[in-house]
Amino acid sequence: MRLLILSDTHVPRKAARLPDPVWRAVEAADVVVHAGDWVEADLVDRLDAATPRLIGVYGNNDGPDVRERLPEIARADLDGLRFAVVHETGPASGRERRCDRAFPDADVLVFGHSHIPWDSVTPAGLRLLNPGSPTDRRRQPACTYLTARIHHGTLTDVELHPL
């Protein structure tokens, strides 16, 4: 199973559209995971139409049109891996232990908000992934997104893609 992991797309506020490499990754993915800050529901519709499965949540910059369609926290079982998706996890300091307490029933937590790519494993074994942003790099050297695979219930080939 091929995954595309996005967050903080901010379309059309920070970019008129997603970059072409992201759309190519959408076409190749079996599942697209989006950790919030879409800004407008049009992108929700476009991604939902372009991928076999979309898992998404709303973020702090999302208005009522996105919030009425998406939850604050999403959970999904993907080939035996328990995923949770949320926009914000708080400050980097103490994140692993906080997430262990908040998501004890998840194997992978996808989050966004900071625009800072993150890939770590908590003391309890929870994999934390933040793809950064494909449209607003803020203080990062490049805009980014993640791809990964799930093979026989194991997350593999997690790759950060700079744009």
WOTA-V448015 format. One line per field, one symbol per residue. phi: phi as a letter, one per 30 degrees, with the letter a starting at -180 (. if undefined). psi: psi as a letter, one per 20 degrees, with the letter a starting at -180 (. if undefined). A space follows every 10 residues. Layout:
BEGIN
phi: ???
psi: ???
END
This chain:
BEGIN
phi: .ccccbahdh ccdcadadde dddddedddd bccbcjidib dededddddc bdbcbbbccd ccddddddcb ddbcbacchj cccbbbdcbi dddieeddde ddbdcccbcc bbidicebbb bdedjddcbb dibdbbdhcd dadbacbabc bhibdbhdbd cdc
psi: ppqpprrlhl pjgiqhrqqg hghhhghiqh ppppkrlggq ighggghhhi qhppprrqah jpahhghihq rhpqqqooli poqqpqgqja qhpjgghghg ghlijqhppp rcgijoqpor prhijppppp ibpiinidjq hqqrrqqrqp oljpprkppp oq.
END
